[in-house]
Amino acid sequence: MATFRVLVPSSLPAAATWRRVLDLRAHDRLIPLTHVTGGMVAADQLGAGSRFVARTGLGPVGFDDPMVVEEVRPPAGQEPGLARIRKEGKVIHGWIELRVLPGGTGSVVDWRQEIRVSGVPRALGWLTAGVGRAAYGMALRRLLAHD
């Protein structure tokens, strides 16, 4: 098990940042080696109970990462947005807590995640956290940069 946090500033207002980060159609286009199936929708179509699967791999080699949205509350005015997502896969388990906080002329993405990878010993949690932090940080920056 590994827990990590990624903070990514955005020049976009909180509502626009929220839409970009949770647009599952963009995940499919912008996150390397990832294809979203079942539930590839825009942010405003996600709700508690929504399910989707992110397939990570290259050709026939890869794994499915099924997820369930437990809570979703878009930002409103100065109130931050909040999404909680549970990972239910055979390979990847854990949870994501996403907050989008308004601030100044932009916003901040606060991504917290607990991840367990089947077959990876607890003693290597530091490595899992480091890889997760780097990969999710890159993915979030790509999602925020696209038009």
Buried (B, 14 or more C-beta within 10 A) or exposed (E): EBBBEBEBBBEBBBBBBBBBBBBBEBBBEBBEEBBBEEBBBEBEEBEEEBEBBBBBEEEEEBBBBBBBBBEBBBBEEEEBBBBBBBBBBEBBBBBBBBBBBBBEEBBBBBBBBBBBBEEBEEEEBEEBBEBBBEBBBBBBBBBBEEE
